[in-house]
């Protein structure tokens, strides 16, 4: 397939997908035949067929024998999105920490369908090319990567990360970047650089449970700002709270919040950065999902709007390339020296072999193609999972419509306890993430998070059918 053919079929498929998404084409509508589409659009028959195959793979259309192609489902007909935050409903039988440990205790056990893991499936990772990069790193390094690396991080890797910053609207130099062992370490170093035990940090609710855990480990208090399932942090709530509560820092995931998938519009990010800048409050930006967008362009980072060096940008390759390599980084702005001191005090340097291998992978120009494939796969899986939820879950269930990331956030009927549902599901070898773990006080008791990181399959559909049946009981 030449590049022009690939562009044409993707372009045609994209226009049809937009019409389906907007409700112009609805479930059951018959589409033009391959020949008719070819003639109408002035494209070859093979290009028209590939466009329909693309939509069929996403679950948007279906081919009926001797009849042609039909719209299989229209996203507008899916369950509505969840409401914004409601009153807390604390669990009565188990603490949030105990719940987290139980949910994630048996994730490596065989036979478990891991709908609770917000990470890429092995099938989506460039294993062979990463292995090649690792061998090159070991072979070309004078010491076979067994010596300590540069304290600030592998210079070649930092050079590549500086180039990638262009994608989110940055113009970062290698000297501004500090590498870490994953994003959580970057977040931890930033928190330690900015706070002292007893300080209050503003975080999201619902938000990733690991953030609450790291705050607790550093003796910090949490001010939870509600998250709208589409537009992200409630800025009006936050602005009012900052007038009443002394906050040492904020820690947010503006692009594709975990668990809701919410992405703050860029103009709201700019408002957030300016709001905090007026009060001289640092913002730790966790942008680990920013490159996993489904649209035509990457959303900007809050760091793009930073004029005072108050935004500490953190990310990693754990959700994109190699979770086990533990390659993360931080761009701490005016707090560079404080964060570097934390790294020196806790880990001295990052792991030499994996960081060198990642530098070579990026240097070889392999990242862009991999990310295009991964984004396409995740978008397809998001649609297929959402459709299956619509098919198999009872009426009254509300589900988010993320435009990136890995997760769906479901609001269940109020009488359903998510942790009880988890216990029932695990007996069927299905692991889900109950909503209680996404807030320090155990609210969201009738919510669950499901990940679509694994390719849609008969096993996934069976699991969703079982889960839907448990909710109906």
Secondary structure by P-SEA (a helix, b strand, c coil): ccaaaaaaaaaaaaaaaaaaaacccccccccccaaaaaaaacccaaaaaaaaaaaaaacccccccccccccccccccccccccccccccccccccaaaaaaaaacccccccccccccccccccccaaaaaaaaaaaaaaaccccccccccccccaaaaaaaaaaccccccccccccccccccaaaaaaaaaaacccccbbbbbbccccaaaaaaaaaaccccbbbbbccccccaaaaaaaaaaccccccccccccccccccccccaaaaaaaaaaaaaacbbbbccccccccccccbbbbcccccccccccccccccccccccccbbbbbbcccaaaaaaaaaaacccccccaaaaaaaaaaaacaaaaaaaaaaaaaaaaaaaaaaaaaacccccbbbbbccccbbbbbbccccccaaaaaaaaaaacbbbbcccccccccccccbbbbbccccccaaaaaaaaaaaaaaac
